[in-house]
Amino acid sequence: MEQANVVIIGGGLVGCAIAEALSSRWSDVFVLEALPKIGMAASSRNSGIIHSGLYYPPESLKARLCVRGNKLTYEFCAAHGVPHRKTGKLVVAAALAESEELVALMKNGEANGVEGMR
C-alpha cells in the first residue's frame, strides 16, 4: 500500500487512543513508532499523579498550568466516567528542622491557588 487515510506518529497512550477511535471509520489507520514496541516512551513512565502545582514558583507558567490542569482533569474524569481517585498528597517533615520547609511549601501552594491544602 502506497497511501493511507490516517498515519499517526507516535505509539504512546495518545497515539494509540486516536488510532483506536479512528479505526472505526477507516480500515487503513497506521501508527508509526520509533521504538521497538508501542508505549515504551513517556506513556510507560506515567505515575498516575495529577500534579497540583504545589512546588512551582508562584505565578510561573508551570504553576498556573498545573493548578488549572488539575481542576480540568478531575472535571473531565467525572464528566466522562473515567475511574479515578482524588487521594491527595501527604507531605511530612522527617525531622523538626524541616518544619520551616513545610510552612514555606504551604505558603507556596496557597500563592499558586492550590485547593484543599491543610
N, C-alpha and C positions, 0 to 999 in steps of 0.2 A: 504494500500500500504506500503510495506516494503522497497521500493527502489525508487529513483528518479534520473533523469538525472542531474538536477540542483537544488542546495539548496543555497540560498543567505542569508547570516547572516546580518541582519540589514535592516529595512524597512524605511530608510531615503530616501532622494532625489536620491542619487546614487544607492542604492539598488533597489529602485522601477524602476529607469530608466533601469538598467541592466535587471531586470525581464521582463519589457515590451519588450525590444529588443530581448531577448532570447525566449520569449513565441511564437514568430512567427515560431520558429524552433522546439521547444519541447512543448508538452502539459502538461508535469509534471515539471513545474518550481515552486519552493516553496520559499517563503520569510519568514524567521523566525525573529520575532521582540520580544524583551523582554518587551516592554511597551504595554499598553492596545490597542493602535492604532498606525498605521504607521505614520511616520513623526512627532512624538511627541518630539524628542530629538533636536539635533542641527539644523536639517533642518527647524524646525518650528520657529527658532530664527534668521534666516538669514535676515540681514538688507538690503541686496542687494548692499552693499558697496563693491567696488573693491578698496582695500587699495593701497595707493601709496608708502608707505614706509617713509612718512614724519616724523613720530615721533620716529622711532627706532634709536638706536646708529649707527653712521657711521661704515661701514664695518661689522656690525653684520649679522649673518645669516638671521635673521628676515627681516632686511632692504633689503638685496640682494634678498631674495625670494619675497618680496612684489613688489619691482621695476620690477623684471623680470616677476612675475606672473601678474602684472597689464598689462604690454605690451602684454603678451601672451593671456590673457583673452579677451582683445579688438580685437586682431587679430583673435582669434577663433570665436568670435561672428560675426565678419564681414565675415569671410570665410564661415560660416555655416548658415548664415541668422538668427542668434539669435537676437531678438529685444533687444536693449539696448540704453541707453543714456549716453553720456560722459559729465556729468554735472559739474564735478569738485567739489571742496570743497572751501568754503569761510571761512577763519579763521580771526576773528577780535579781537581786544583788547576791552574789556569792559570798561577799564579805561586807562588813559595816562600811569600809572605805568606799564601796561602790554606791552607797546610798545617794550621794550627790549626783552621780551619773543618772540614777533613776529619776530624780527630780528634774534634771535637765532634759531628759528624754520625754517626760510628761509635758513639760513646757513646750518642747519642740512639736510634739504631736498636737497639742492644743493650738499652737500657732499655725499649723498646717490644716486645721479643721478636721482632724481625725475624730470620728464619733465613737462614743461608747467607752472611752477610757475612764479608768478609775484606779 
